[in-house]
Amino acid sequence: AKKWINIRKSYGNFYKVPRNQTKLTIMLENLGMNYDGRPHSGLDDSKNIARIAIRMLQDGCDLRVNEKIHGGQLMTVSSSAPLEGAPAPQMPRYRN
């Protein structure tokens, strides 16, 4: 993987909170969610990050790639940069 979404950066920018408010447990707490699973378990952390991402999409966030590796260096990707590749998946819409 050479490009990815740093959910902490996206969360901080979208909800306008400082970096010290972007720890996993704090993000969940601020969204009214409990941590599911064992802390620092890769699988459980991933599931909780996915829950945050889903909530951000529901709240109207346009999640975009915001970090990449180029020439062995970590780089921030501008949020105004055009999207590359396939469009982001959309949340399914349920009919009543």
Backbone torsions as a table, in degrees:
resi	resn	phi	psi	omega
1	ALA	NA	123.8	178.5
2	LYS	-110.9	-9.8	178.7
3	LYS	-138.1	144.6	179.9
4	TRP	-160.6	171.4	174.9
5	ILE	-102.6	119.0	172.5
6	ASN	-85.0	103.2	-173.5
7	ILE	-62.4	-30.3	178.4
8	ARG	-64.0	-42.8	178.0
9	LYS	-65.7	-45.4	-179.3
10	SER	-61.6	-44.3	179.5
11	TYR	-60.3	-49.9	-178.9
12	GLY	-60.0	-42.8	179.9
13	ASN	-69.3	-42.5	-176.1
14	PHE	-69.7	-46.7	-177.0
15	TYR	-92.3	1.4	176.7
16	LYS	56.7	53.7	177.7
17	VAL	-120.7	151.3	179.6
18	PRO	-69.4	161.0	-176.8
19	ARG	-55.1	-34.3	-178.6
20	ASN	-71.4	-3.9	176.6
21	GLN	-104.6	15.9	-177.0
22	THR	-114.4	23.2	171.5
23	LYS	-75.2	148.6	-173.7
24	LEU	-51.9	-50.5	-177.6
25	THR	-65.5	-35.0	179.4
26	ILE	-70.8	-41.1	178.1
27	MET	-60.1	-46.8	178.5
28	LEU	-59.7	-47.6	-178.8
29	GLU	-58.9	-44.2	-179.3
30	ASN	-65.9	-23.3	178.0
31	LEU	-93.6	5.2	178.0
32	GLY	77.0	25.6	-178.7
33	MET	-115.0	153.3	173.3
34	ASN	-97.4	153.7	174.4
35	TYR	-71.5	127.6	177.0
36	ASP	-100.3	126.3	175.7
37	GLY	101.7	-161.2	-179.5
38	ARG	-96.2	129.1	177.4
39	PRO	-57.8	141.7	177.7
40	HIS	69.9	11.4	170.4
41	SER	-83.3	124.7	-177.4
42	GLY	-54.4	-45.1	-179.3
43	LEU	-66.9	-45.4	-179.2
44	ASP	-67.0	-40.9	176.7
45	ASP	-60.0	-43.8	-179.8
46	SER	-61.2	-42.5	179.2
47	LYS	-63.8	-40.5	179.5
48	ASN	-69.3	-37.5	176.1
49	ILE	-63.6	-40.0	177.7
50	ALA	-62.1	-40.0	177.8
51	ARG	-61.6	-40.0	177.7
52	ILE	-65.2	-44.7	-179.9
53	ALA	-60.5	-43.0	178.5
54	ILE	-60.9	-44.8	179.7
55	ARG	-63.2	-40.7	179.4
56	MET	-62.9	-41.9	177.1
57	LEU	-62.5	-42.1	178.6
58	GLN	-63.3	-32.4	179.6
59	ASP	-82.3	-0.4	175.5
60	GLY	100.9	9.0	179.7
61	CYS	-72.4	138.3	174.7
62	ASP	-99.3	90.2	-177.5
63	LEU	-69.5	125.9	-179.8
64	ARG	-133.0	156.9	173.0
65	VAL	-55.1	130.2	-179.9
66	ASN	-130.3	1.1	174.7
67	GLU	-145.2	152.1	176.6
68	LYS	-155.5	163.8	173.0
69	ILE	-104.6	127.2	177.5
70	HIS	-137.6	119.5	-178.9
71	GLY	61.4	32.2	179.5
72	GLY	79.3	3.9	-179.0
73	GLN	-112.0	139.2	174.5
74	LEU	-74.2	129.0	-179.5
75	MET	-129.4	145.1	172.9
76	THR	-86.4	137.5	178.4
77	VAL	-101.3	130.0	-179.9
78	SER	-62.5	138.1	179.3
79	SER	-70.5	-14.8	178.7
80	SER	-91.3	-2.5	178.1
81	ALA	-67.5	146.2	179.2
82	PRO	-64.6	149.4	177.5
83	LEU	-67.2	142.5	177.0
84	GLU	-111.3	146.4	175.6
85	GLY	75.6	-152.5	-176.9
86	ALA	-71.3	151.7	176.6
87	PRO	-66.5	155.9	178.5
88	ALA	-62.0	143.1	178.1
89	PRO	-64.1	147.2	179.1
90	GLN	-98.0	149.3	176.4
91	MET	-66.1	137.4	177.7
92	PRO	-63.7	143.5	177.9
93	ARG	-103.8	127.1	-178.0
94	TYR	-98.7	138.7	177.8
95	ARG	-93.6	142.8	177.6
96	ASN	-88.7	NA	NA
